[in-house]
């Protein structure tokens, strides 16, 4: 996600990114070393054991962000195909204090909902209203342009919700505007949405993906492989399978609608459908993982095990018995 965001920001003219995260997240980001696409990347760390919400990290990063120009804020769990440059230009044209990217959804009850006037000014902003009380189906897409004046609206040193505490106040003052986008937008806050996003991206890239031909195994496009992937004979991969770096697949394995993270091992005759398999996990022979299953990093599923739909296995856990009903196995 960070690589996609960095690439898009760089293409739209951004030169620097500030990541508002906790110390553990900073560690993992640095460990993964995502490509920065020319951006200067700095970190603003939340205080230990004090989550700052959605506005608090903006205030915490005030010195890094400065007061010279407006800046863009993005939620890290949103996949949004929109023009950051277009959003910025709309913000400047409206002389707004804050401009929110908006998109339409069928059920707005999970999101912040905007009621707009004709000039794109937001006259009311309500966070997660009941569906029947939502003023529209235009929701907060998790991407904003904020003017430096925003810092005056955010208290320091505590949890602050930009959706519940800041945006409604700005709407009341007539300084909150919306920018409608029709591009692909998905909230990946849930595992099923994460999988759906990967599948949609595969569809969008189907013509540019490298096609691997082999007489030993079967590929059903779209699929995507990183470097170092090995696949045993008579295995069937796809459709909608993504295999990370150095993933090892045994013989007669079936994988579809799934994401397999780097260095995972999937042994002979395993069936994987609609599943997320973590980094370095080991899936034994004749294991069946069905829709909605999640296997954590470095977990081990022993031979002949069946996991029920929507079951989750915690990182580094070993599973030696069938999981008949969906549960979290820790």
Beta strands, then each sheet from edge to edge (+ up, - down):
strand 1: 16-21
strand 2: 40-45
strand 3: 71-74
strand 4: 78-80
strand 5: 98-104
strand 6: 112-116
strand 7: 122-127
strand 8: 138-146
strand 9: 176-180
strand 10: 185-187
strand 11: 218-220
strand 12: 223-225
strand 13: 230-231
strand 14: 236-238
strand 15: 241-243
strand 16: 248-249
strand 17: 254-256
strand 18: 258-260
strand 19: 265-266
strand 20: 271-273
strand 21: 276-277
strand 22: 282-283
strand 23: 288-289
strand 24: 294-295
strand 25: 300-301
strand 26: 306-307
strand 27: 312-313
strand 28: 318-319
strand 29: 328-329
sheet 1: 1+ 2+
sheet 2: 3+ 8- 5+ 9+
sheet 3: 4+ 10-
sheet 4: 6+ 7-
sheet 5: 11+ 14+ 17+ 20+ 23+ 26+
sheet 6: 12+ 15+ 18+ 21+ 24+ 27+ 29+
sheet 7: 13+ 16+ 19+ 22+ 25+ 28+
end
